[in-house]
Amino acid sequence: MFATISRLAGVLALTALAACGGTADLAEKPEPLGNFRLGHNIVVAKNATKLPLSRPASAEELKSTLTGAIQDRMGRYEGEKLYHLGVNIDGFLLAVPGVPVVASPKSALIISVNVWDDAKGAKTTERSHQITVLEQISGETIVGSGLTQSREVQLKNLTENAARAIEKYLRANPQWFEGPAPVAAGAAAAATAGTAPGTASASTAAKSAVSAN
C-alpha cells in the first residue's frame, strides 16, 4: 500500500503531466497489431487501494468500468491469434473538491497488466507491467476535476485513459504478436466468446495470477 501511495505521489509531483484521453478514435478501424485478437478480458479490483483525498468507488464499479473500456478499445482488433489481458487495479484517486490549483488533486488510476499468449499458455513476460494514468488535462480539470465532475465521470475518463495506455504498451511490444495463427479465424472468433477448447486453462491461469497481485 505504501509503495503504491509513494509511486502516485511521485507521479503527481511531476511538473509536466502526460495524460492522453478521448475515445473519438474508437469509431475508426485500428492499425493492425500483428495477429492480436482479444480473448479474455480479466480485471481484478478487490485489493485496490483508495488513496488519500479520494472519493469512494466500489471494487465492482472499478472492475466493470475498466473492463468495458478495455473491451471497447482492444476488442476492435481482428487478428487470428488469441491473447488474454489480466489487469489488477492497484490504487485509485478520484479527486475531491478543494481550493483550485493549491489543494485540488488530480484523479489517477494505477494498474498492473499481464498479457497471456493463449497458444503458448503462458505470459509474454514474467513480471507485471505497472501503469499510472491521470485525468486528461482540459478546461474542466485544470483546477481539479473534483470541482467540475462527478466521481462516475472521473472514473469513466480514467478507465478510458487506462485502456489507451494498455494499447500503447502492447504496440510497444509488437514481437509478442508475430507468427502464424494457430487456429482458423472462425475458431478464433468462437474462442473469443469463450467456447473454443484450449482457452479455459489459459484463462484460469491468467485469473489466478492477476488475483494474486
Sequence and secondary structure as in RCSB ss.txt:
>XXXX:A:sequence
MFATISRLAGVLALTALAACGGTADLAEKPEPLGNFRLGHNIVVAKNATKLPLSRPASAEELKSTLTGAIQDRMG
RYEGEKLYHLGVNIDGFLLAVPGVPVVASPKSALIISVNVWDDAKGAKTTERSHQITVLEQISGETIVGSGLTQS
REVQLKNLTENAARAIEKYLRANPQWFEGPAPVAAGAAAAATAGTAPGTASASTAAKSAVSAN
>XXXX:A:secstr
 HHHHHHHHHHHT SS       GGGGS     TTEEEEEEEEE TT EE TTB    HHHHHHHHHHHHHHHHT
T   SEEEEEEEEEEEEE B   STTTS    EEEEEEEEEETTTTEESSSS EEEEEE    TTTTT GGGT  
HHHHHHHHHHHHHHHHHHHHHT GGGG S  SS HHHHHHHHTT STTSHHHHHHHHHHHHT 
